Amino acid sequence: MGERTVTTEATGTATCDPERAQVELTVARGGPTPDSARTAAEDGIERVRDSLSGNHRSRRTNVRITETTDFDDADETVVAAVSLAVDTDPDAAIDVVTAGANAGAEIDGIEFGLEAETRNRLYERALEDGVERTRRRAETIVECERLALGKVISIETTERALGEEPRSTLLDATSATPSARNIRPNPIDVAVDVTATYRIV
């Protein structure tokens, strides 16, 4: 008679509030030449940077130059768009959105996330939770047969994608109304699927 085992599956989870936020903004300006349009757009980005207060870190992420017929001025046949990513604290994200909009930028989106160390800590907590859940389920099964659960033989784990707050345009938040300023990101979840096999004694 072969060794008797029981295999159970469970999902462990751990949750934490976001630790960082990234706001993406774009300034688009027109001009008669690529150089003039780009210079105007870059000047607009600098005005956005100057309007930011507090502990923010910003960097340019993209520059696009295209021909256009959308401008009323016939001399402005080229449009340049310069994008800026601003890293800040979650609580300050709405302030960055408001300052950028007031400085003439288009708000492309905002994302929330965690630092790498926190991600790893959440994974460990979710793993412990998943293993504990599989053991409780296995114990329930064997107790129904009036048996006892032994040591674990094998464990397989699969980490699910980190449940970061999805990108949102937040264009309605640029008005800085009381309701907009109370916007808070959802907590971030880490989930680990666990499959464990235990010995029955």
C-alpha positions as a Markdown table, in Angstrom:
| # | Residue | x | y | z |
|---|---|---|---|---|
| 1 | Met | 0.0 | 0.0 | 0.0 |
| 2 | Gly | 1.5 | 3.3 | -1.1 |
| 3 | Glu | 1.9 | 6.4 | 1.1 |
| 4 | Arg | -1.4 | 8.2 | 1.8 |
| 5 | Thr | -1.4 | 11.9 | 1.1 |
| 6 | Val | -3.9 | 14.7 | 0.8 |
| 7 | Thr | -3.5 | 17.7 | -1.5 |
| 8 | Thr | -5.2 | 21.0 | -1.0 |
| 9 | Glu | -5.2 | 24.4 | -2.7 |
| 10 | Ala | -5.7 | 27.9 | -1.3 |
| 11 | Thr | -4.9 | 31.5 | -2.0 |
| 12 | Gly | -3.1 | 33.7 | 0.5 |
| 13 | Thr | -3.4 | 37.4 | 0.4 |
| 14 | Ala | -1.8 | 40.5 | 2.0 |
| 15 | Thr | -2.8 | 44.1 | 1.7 |
| 16 | Cys | -1.0 | 47.5 | 2.0 |
| 17 | Asp | -1.8 | 51.1 | 1.2 |
| 18 | Pro | 0.2 | 52.6 | -1.8 |
| 19 | Glu | 3.5 | 54.1 | -0.9 |
| 20 | Arg | 4.2 | 56.1 | -4.1 |
| 21 | Ala | 2.3 | 57.8 | -6.9 |
| 22 | Gln | 3.3 | 58.8 | -10.4 |
| 23 | Val | 1.4 | 61.5 | -12.3 |
| 24 | Glu | 1.9 | 61.8 | -16.0 |
| 25 | Leu | 1.4 | 65.1 | -17.7 |
| 26 | Thr | 1.8 | 66.5 | -21.3 |
| 27 | Val | 2.2 | 70.0 | -22.7 |
| 28 | Ala | 1.5 | 70.5 | -26.4 |
| 29 | Arg | 2.4 | 73.6 | -28.3 |
| 30 | Gly | 2.2 | 74.6 | -31.9 |
| 31 | Gly | 4.7 | 76.5 | -34.1 |
| 32 | Pro | 5.8 | 77.1 | -37.7 |
| 33 | Thr | 8.8 | 74.8 | -37.4 |
| 34 | Pro | 9.6 | 71.7 | -35.3 |
| 35 | Asp | 12.2 | 73.6 | -33.3 |
| 36 | Ser | 9.9 | 76.4 | -32.4 |
| 37 | Ala | 7.1 | 74.1 | -31.4 |
| 38 | Arg | 9.4 | 72.0 | -29.3 |
| 39 | Thr | 10.8 | 75.1 | -27.6 |
| 40 | Ala | 7.3 | 76.3 | -26.8 |
| 41 | Ala | 6.3 | 72.9 | -25.4 |
| 42 | Glu | 9.5 | 72.6 | -23.3 |
| 43 | Asp | 8.9 | 76.1 | -21.9 |
| 44 | Gly | 5.4 | 74.9 | -20.9 |
| 45 | Ile | 6.9 | 71.9 | -19.2 |
| 46 | Glu | 9.3 | 74.1 | -17.2 |
| 47 | Arg | 6.3 | 76.2 | -16.1 |
| 48 | Val | 4.7 | 73.0 | -14.8 |
| 49 | Arg | 7.9 | 72.1 | -12.9 |
| 50 | Asp | 8.1 | 75.6 | -11.4 |
| 51 | Ser | 4.5 | 75.3 | -10.3 |
| 52 | Leu | 5.1 | 72.2 | -8.2 |
| 53 | Ser | 5.8 | 72.5 | -4.6 |
| 54 | Gly | 6.9 | 70.0 | -2.1 |
| 55 | Asn | 9.1 | 66.9 | -2.4 |
| 56 | His | 8.4 | 65.8 | -6.0 |
| 57 | Arg | 10.8 | 64.2 | -8.5 |
| 58 | Ser | 10.1 | 64.7 | -12.2 |
| 59 | Arg | 11.6 | 63.6 | -15.5 |
| 60 | Arg | 10.7 | 63.9 | -19.1 |
| 61 | Thr | 9.5 | 60.7 | -20.6 |
| 62 | Asn | 8.6 | 61.5 | -24.2 |
| 63 | Val | 8.7 | 64.1 | -27.0 |
| 64 | Arg | 6.5 | 63.9 | -30.0 |
| 65 | Ile | 6.5 | 66.2 | -33.0 |
| 66 | Thr | 3.8 | 66.0 | -35.7 |
| 67 | Glu | 2.3 | 68.1 | -38.5 |
| 68 | Thr | -1.2 | 69.3 | -37.8 |
| 69 | Thr | -4.0 | 71.4 | -39.3 |
| 70 | Asp | -5.9 | 71.8 | -36.0 |
| 71 | Phe | -4.5 | 75.2 | -35.0 |
| 72 | Asp | -6.4 | 78.3 | -36.1 |
| 73 | Asp | -3.1 | 80.1 | -36.8 |
| 74 | Ala | -2.1 | 79.0 | -40.3 |
| 75 | Asp | 1.6 | 79.5 | -39.3 |
| 76 | Glu | 1.4 | 76.9 | -36.6 |
| 77 | Thr | 1.7 | 73.8 | -38.8 |
| 78 | Val | 3.7 | 71.7 | -36.4 |
| 79 | Val | 2.7 | 70.6 | -32.9 |
| 80 | Ala | 5.2 | 69.3 | -30.3 |
| 81 | Ala | 4.1 | 67.4 | -27.2 |
| 82 | Val | 6.5 | 67.0 | -24.2 |
| 83 | Ser | 5.5 | 64.5 | -21.5 |
| 84 | Leu | 6.5 | 64.6 | -17.9 |
| 85 | Ala | 6.4 | 62.0 | -15.1 |
| 86 | Val | 6.2 | 63.3 | -11.6 |
| 87 | Asp | 6.9 | 60.9 | -8.7 |
| 88 | Thr | 5.3 | 61.9 | -5.4 |
| 89 | Asp | 3.6 | 60.6 | -2.3 |
| 90 | Pro | 0.0 | 59.3 | -2.7 |
| 91 | Asp | -1.4 | 62.0 | -0.5 |
| 92 | Ala | 0.2 | 64.7 | -2.7 |
| 93 | Ala | -0.9 | 63.3 | -6.1 |
| 94 | Ile | -4.0 | 65.4 | -6.4 |
| 95 | Asp | -1.8 | 68.5 | -5.7 |
| 96 | Val | 0.4 | 67.6 | -8.6 |
| 97 | Val | -2.6 | 67.1 | -10.8 |
| 98 | Thr | -4.1 | 70.5 | -9.8 |
| 99 | Ala | -0.8 | 72.3 | -10.2 |
| 100 | Gly | -0.1 | 70.7 | -13.6 |
| 101 | Ala | -3.6 | 71.5 | -14.9 |
| 102 | Asn | -3.4 | 75.1 | -13.7 |
| 103 | Ala | 0.0 | 75.5 | -15.5 |
| 104 | Gly | -1.6 | 74.4 | -18.8 |
| 105 | Ala | -0.7 | 70.7 | -18.9 |
| 106 | Glu | -3.0 | 67.8 | -19.9 |
| 107 | Ile | -3.2 | 65.2 | -17.2 |
| 108 | Asp | -2.5 | 61.8 | -18.9 |
| 109 | Gly | -3.0 | 59.6 | -15.8 |
| 110 | Ile | -2.0 | 58.7 | -12.3 |
| 111 | Glu | -0.6 | 55.4 | -11.0 |
| 112 | Phe | -0.1 | 54.1 | -7.5 |
| 113 | Gly | 2.4 | 51.5 | -6.3 |
| 114 | Leu | 4.7 | 50.0 | -3.7 |
| 115 | Glu | 8.4 | 50.0 | -3.1 |
| 116 | Ala | 10.3 | 46.8 | -3.9 |
| 117 | Glu | 11.0 | 46.0 | -0.2 |
| 118 | Thr | 7.3 | 46.3 | 0.6 |
| 119 | Arg | 6.4 | 44.1 | -2.3 |
| 120 | Asn | 8.7 | 41.4 | -1.0 |
| 121 | Arg | 7.3 | 41.7 | 2.5 |
| 122 | Leu | 3.7 | 41.4 | 1.2 |
| 123 | Tyr | 4.6 | 38.4 | -0.8 |
| 124 | Glu | 6.0 | 36.6 | 2.3 |
| 125 | Arg | 2.9 | 37.4 | 4.3 |
| 126 | Ala | 0.6 | 36.2 | 1.5 |
| 127 | Leu | 2.7 | 33.0 | 1.2 |
| 128 | Glu | 2.4 | 32.3 | 4.9 |
| 129 | Asp | -1.3 | 32.9 | 4.7 |
| 130 | Gly | -1.7 | 30.6 | 1.7 |
| 131 | Val | 0.2 | 27.7 | 3.4 |
| 132 | Glu | -1.8 | 28.1 | 6.6 |
| 133 | Arg | -5.0 | 27.9 | 4.6 |
| 134 | Thr | -4.0 | 24.7 | 2.8 |
| 135 | Arg | -3.1 | 23.1 | 6.1 |
| 136 | Arg | -6.4 | 24.0 | 7.7 |
| 137 | Arg | -8.2 | 22.6 | 4.7 |
| 138 | Ala | -6.2 | 19.4 | 4.8 |
| 139 | Glu | -6.8 | 19.0 | 8.5 |
| 140 | Thr | -10.5 | 19.3 | 8.0 |
| 141 | Ile | -10.4 | 16.6 | 5.3 |
| 142 | Val | -8.5 | 14.0 | 7.3 |
| 143 | Glu | -10.4 | 14.7 | 10.5 |
| 144 | Cys | -13.6 | 13.7 | 8.7 |
| 145 | Glu | -11.9 | 10.3 | 8.1 |
| 146 | Arg | -10.7 | 10.1 | 11.7 |
| 147 | Leu | -7.1 | 10.3 | 10.6 |
| 148 | Ala | -4.3 | 12.7 | 11.4 |
| 149 | Leu | -2.3 | 15.1 | 9.2 |
| 150 | Gly | 1.4 | 14.6 | 9.0 |
| 151 | Lys | 4.2 | 16.8 | 7.6 |
| 152 | Val | 4.0 | 18.6 | 4.3 |
| 153 | Ile | 5.6 | 16.8 | 1.4 |
| 154 | Ser | 5.6 | 19.4 | -1.3 |
| 155 | Ile | 4.4 | 23.0 | -1.9 |
| 156 | Glu | 3.9 | 24.7 | -5.2 |
| 157 | Thr | 3.2 | 28.5 | -5.4 |
| 158 | Thr | 2.2 | 30.9 | -8.0 |
| 159 | Glu | 2.2 | 34.7 | -7.4 |
| 160 | Arg | -0.5 | 36.6 | -9.0 |
| 161 | Ala | 0.1 | 40.0 | -10.5 |
| 162 | Leu | 0.3 | 42.8 | -8.0 |
| 163 | Gly | -3.0 | 44.5 | -7.8 |
| 164 | Glu | -1.9 | 48.1 | -8.3 |
| 165 | Glu | -4.4 | 50.8 | -8.8 |
| 166 | Pro | -5.2 | 51.0 | -12.5 |
| 167 | Arg | -4.3 | 54.0 | -14.5 |
| 168 | Ser | -7.1 | 56.7 | -14.5 |
| 169 | Thr | -7.2 | 60.0 | -16.3 |
| 170 | Leu | -8.5 | 61.9 | -13.3 |
| 171 | Leu | -9.3 | 64.8 | -15.5 |
| 172 | Asp | -12.3 | 65.6 | -13.3 |
| 173 | Ala | -9.9 | 66.0 | -10.4 |
| 174 | Thr | -8.2 | 69.0 | -11.9 |
| 175 | Ser | -10.9 | 71.3 | -10.5 |
| 176 | Ala | -9.6 | 70.7 | -7.0 |
| 177 | Thr | -13.1 | 70.5 | -5.6 |
| 178 | Pro | -13.4 | 69.2 | -2.0 |
| 179 | Ser | -14.6 | 65.8 | -3.4 |
| 180 | Ala | -11.8 | 65.6 | -5.8 |
| 181 | Arg | -9.2 | 66.4 | -3.2 |
| 182 | Asn | -10.5 | 63.5 | -1.1 |
| 183 | Ile | -9.6 | 61.0 | -3.8 |
| 184 | Arg | -7.7 | 58.1 | -2.2 |
| 185 | Pro | -6.3 | 55.1 | -4.1 |
| 186 | Asn | -7.5 | 51.6 | -3.2 |
| 187 | Pro | -5.2 | 49.4 | -1.1 |
| 188 | Ile | -2.8 | 47.2 | -3.1 |
| 189 | Asp | -3.2 | 43.4 | -2.8 |
| 190 | Val | -0.7 | 40.6 | -3.3 |
| 191 | Ala | -2.1 | 37.1 | -3.8 |
| 192 | Val | -0.2 | 33.8 | -3.9 |
| 193 | Asp | -1.9 | 30.6 | -5.0 |
| 194 | Val | -0.6 | 27.6 | -3.0 |
| 195 | Thr | -0.9 | 23.9 | -3.7 |
| 196 | Ala | 0.3 | 21.7 | -0.8 |
| 197 | Thr | 0.6 | 17.9 | -0.4 |
| 198 | Tyr | 0.6 | 16.5 | 3.2 |
| 199 | Arg | 1.3 | 13.1 | 4.5 |
| 200 | Ile | -1.6 | 11.3 | 6.2 |
| 201 | Val | -0.6 | 9.4 | 9.4 |
